[in-house]
Amino acid sequence: MASPDPKTSGPALMTIHDWPTGPYPARVRIALAEKNLQSRIRFVSVDLWKGEHKWPEFLAKNYSGTLPVLELADGTFIAECTAITVYLDALDGAPTLTGRTPCEQGLIQMMSKRAELEVLDAVSVYFHHATPGLGPDVELYQNAEWGLRQRDKAQRGMRYFDGILRTQPFVVGDAFSMADITLIGGLIFAGLVDLAVPAECTALQAWYARMQERPSVRNRVTMSGPAVAPPRDR
Ligand SMILES: N[C@@H](CCC(=O)N[C@@H](CS)C(=O)NCC(=O)O)C(=O)O
């Protein structure tokens, strides 16, 4: 079937360049589902395992060589999950993921950044440095000691978020937000690389189970790998 002509069939189509089971792409796919925007997106796969994200054609779209990237109908490229989520959330003029008031916006950005720094990015460094990662053709430099430190950092981050989730139902206050999505990305990645959530983090585990009751999240977690939830410490 021919794609609809964006000039005649409603709002313009956008393209997302990603890898369907990647944990960072999952963040944007969850946001899309929450905002009910899937029908406006055309997905283009970039094969991480072949290293296509480091090829010049892709680097021209995103200098950082990472997925996902959103391409607008006018040819603008927006990379970085946070930036893409802010854009998608603002499209309908009724942001639900990135905050309505200045205070909500500030807190959500702060906690999402912490979920990146302390959990998701740390798991990513562990994967790329202390495991075979994407394989020898893609992982041109590895530093196992650095990777193992980041694994420990990720588990410290999990303990931090466990403490937060003991006192409130979501990462920021009483509502689901981009900060939850970022932490979900971290736990999806942890599940994929068998990096255990510490057994004592019961509030974090209960929150993750609750998050998977949302269809937007359940589908992602199921697609992203064999581990439906990160294993507990064995
Ligand atoms: N800061 C970026 C990180 C994105 C990222 O690391 N994506 C993964 C895909 S799951 C990737 O491209 N990894 C390949 C690599 O780092 O070489 C974002 O938030 O979008």
The ligand as a Tripos MOL2 file, in Angstrom:
@<TRIPOS>MOLECULE
LIG
   20    19     1     0     0
SMALL
NO_CHARGES

@<TRIPOS>ATOM
      1 N1         22.0380    9.6670   24.8460 N.3       1 LIG1
      2 C1         21.4210    8.8870   23.7960 C.3       1 LIG1
      3 C2         21.8860    7.4440   23.9370 C.3       1 LIG1
      4 C3         21.2620    6.5520   22.8980 C.3       1 LIG1
      5 C4         21.9120    5.1670   22.8330 C.2       1 LIG1
      6 O1         22.9500    4.8820   23.4710 O.2       1 LIG1
      7 N2         21.2810    4.2980   22.0300 N.am      1 LIG1
      8 C5         21.7820    2.9760   21.8140 C.3       1 LIG1
      9 C6         20.6970    2.1240   21.1810 C.3       1 LIG1
     10 S1         19.8460    1.1330   22.3480 S.3       1 LIG1
     11 C7         22.9060    3.0330   20.8230 C.2       1 LIG1
     12 O2         22.7960    3.7010   19.8140 O.2       1 LIG1
     13 N3         23.9830    2.2880   21.1020 N.am      1 LIG1
     14 C8         25.0370    2.1060   20.2030 C.3       1 LIG1
     15 C9         26.3180    2.6840   20.6590 C.2       1 LIG1
     16 O3         26.3660    3.4030   21.6690 O.co2     1 LIG1
     17 O4         27.2930    2.3920   19.9740 O.co2     1 LIG1
     18 C10        19.9140    9.0350   23.8270 C.2       1 LIG1
     19 O5         19.3620    9.2900   24.9090 O.co2     1 LIG1
     20 O6         19.2460    8.9430   22.7900 O.co2     1 LIG1
@<TRIPOS>BOND
     1     1     2 1
     2     2     3 1
     3     2    18 1
     4     3     4 1
     5     4     5 1
     6     5     6 2
     7     5     7 1
     8     7     8 1
     9     8     9 1
    10     8    11 1
    11     9    10 1
    12    11    12 2
    13    11    13 1
    14    13    14 1
    15    14    15 1
    16    15    16 2
    17    15    17 1
    18    18    19 2
    19    18    20 1
@<TRIPOS>SUBSTRUCTURE
     1 LIG1         1 GROUP 0 **** ****
